[in-house]
Amino acid sequence: MILGLVQHAQQLAYYAELAVVWTFAFTINVQNAIAPESGVCSFYAEAFHGRETASGTIYDMDGMTCAHRDLPLGKVVLFVNWENGRMALLRVEDRGPYLKVVVDGVVTYVPHPVREFDISKGAAEYLSGGDLDRGLYQLNYRPLWRDTRGLDYNL
């Protein structure tokens, strides 16, 4: 009986050691595994609230949406703020971010040279933990699937 208890204790110790090793390996790779790409994000709010987006939906500044120049409209993107550990799923509903350029009275919009995404005010408020004063956020992201119906998974 004592021999059986010793063997059982050895097995438990083995599995506990495996769990520690696996957890350590997971922790090291978690940032790259969850959201490997990084970009500067800004938020847009009052000026666009209630206006139609490129996808045809009405922009809600308190919603959880984003704008990107190239990703397909309807694509769901996982955003992670590693500073506070917050994560959010946002759907691409619009195009942007763009920079307004005025030359000789002619207004032109060009792709923003630094910012990767515009995120809604609601998303910025959640991901930043309520700190909207910064305006710009370094976030990690991973495009997930085409639309909220869960089609075309590519995790």
Secondary structure, 3 states (H helix, E strand, C coil): CHHHHHHHHHHHHHHHHHHHHHHHHHHHHHHHHHCCEEEEEEEECHHHCCCECCCCCECCCCCCEEECCCCCCCCEEEEEECCCCEEEEEEEEECCCEEEEEECCEEEEEECCCEEEEEEHHHHHHHCCCCCCCCEEEEEEEEEECCCCCCCCCC
